[in-house]
Amino acid sequence: MIDPIAISIGPLNIHWYGIIISFALLMGFSLALYRSKKTNIPTEFFLDFFIIGIPISIIFARLYFVIFNFNYYIENSLDIIAIWHGGLAIHGAVIGGILVLIVYTKKRNSSFLKVVDILAPALVLGQAIGRWGNFINQEAYGGVANVNFINYFPDFIKNQMFINGNYHHPTFLYESIWNIIIFSVLIYLSDKKFTKDGDIFYTYLIGYSIGRFFIEDMRTDSLMFLNMQVAQIISIILIIFGFVMIYINHKNSI
């Protein structure tokens, strides 16, 4: 098992989870700034947005996770702030980021759809990297996997997925790979003339949600609501929303 603590300096412990999430944010931030240079939206717009948006997105990601684990956190309230143990829900982060962006773009007289098209590839790249924080913390894994199957994976993944006496499906890896595929699709579509404002973002919602729907069914730690997996419910809503919005975007071209 990999030690979740990367560095200890006296009483201060720096966790791998925090390092990986920080790296994911940095990579996403850098990509968004690079892609912003191809638009008429100034770099300063994104710098200001990230200063405001990232902390709020992290708060929303944590609140989302806590709300759907309310019974645990009502008894262990001090653990609410222990994000280094994991527990940041991407759907919560997206909700928080979009709310900030709606207000921010309106205040700056910028196009919301142009901005989210720039941010979508950065977001899914960050998600692909961030899933490795789940790997270190031994979370977001799937059901029991047989030895013959798990042997196809490198030893460092195989050993980390040996939990409670059994090998488990590395669903964190499945989602990370899927996110890289979606990232590649978004980058490819970004340079195509047939796309309209919002298409990249809507494609992200559809693509990510399709993968998440199927991968979520394999996981053992799903957030639940009325005996249903929350991520699957949200995924279905986002898939439908994405297709409807793309249709509306292009209905006059059909």
C-alpha positions, 0 to 999 in steps of 0.5 A: 500500500502506498503511504498517503502522506507524501511529506512530513515536516514536524506535525505537518503532513502533506498528503499525496491527494492534495499534491495530485489535486493541486497538480490537476488544477495547475494543469487545467488552469494552464490549458485554459490560459493557453486556449484563451489566447485563441479568443478575444477574451483576455487572460486576466478574465481567467486569472480573476475567475480562477482566483474566485472560482477554484475555492468556491468549486472546492467548497461546493465539491465538499458540501455535495459529498457531505450532504450525501453522507450526512449521517456520517458527518453529523456524527463526525463533524470535524471530518467535514474539513478533512478533504485530504482524506478525499471526498470531493465530488466533481458534480458539486465542483461543476455546480459551484464553478458554473454558478460563479461563472454565470455571475462573473460573465454577466458582470464582465459582459462576456459570453458564458458559452465561449468561456465554458467551451474554453474551460471544458477541456481543462476541466476534464483533463483535471478530472483525469489527473485528479482520479489518481488522488483517489488511487492513492487514498484507495477510494473510488474503486470497484467491486472484487476482481479476480486475480487473472484479470487484475494481473493485467495491470502493473504491480503498483496498481494491482497492489494498491487495489488489494483492499480488505483481503480482495483485489478490486477493479481500479475504476479510478483508472477506467474513469481517468482513461475515459476522461483522457479520451473525452479530452482528446475529442474536445480538443479535436472539435475545438478547431472545427468550423461546424461547432457553435458556442456551447458545443464543446461544453455540451459535448463534455457533459454528454461524454463525461456523463456516459462514461460516469454512468457505466463506471459508477455502476461498478463502484462500491462507494457511490453516493446514494439517494433513495437507494439510487446512485446519485452520479447515475441520476445526474449523468442521465440528466446531463446527457439529455440536457447536452443533446437537447442543447446541441440540437437547439444550437444547430436546429436552424442548420438542419 
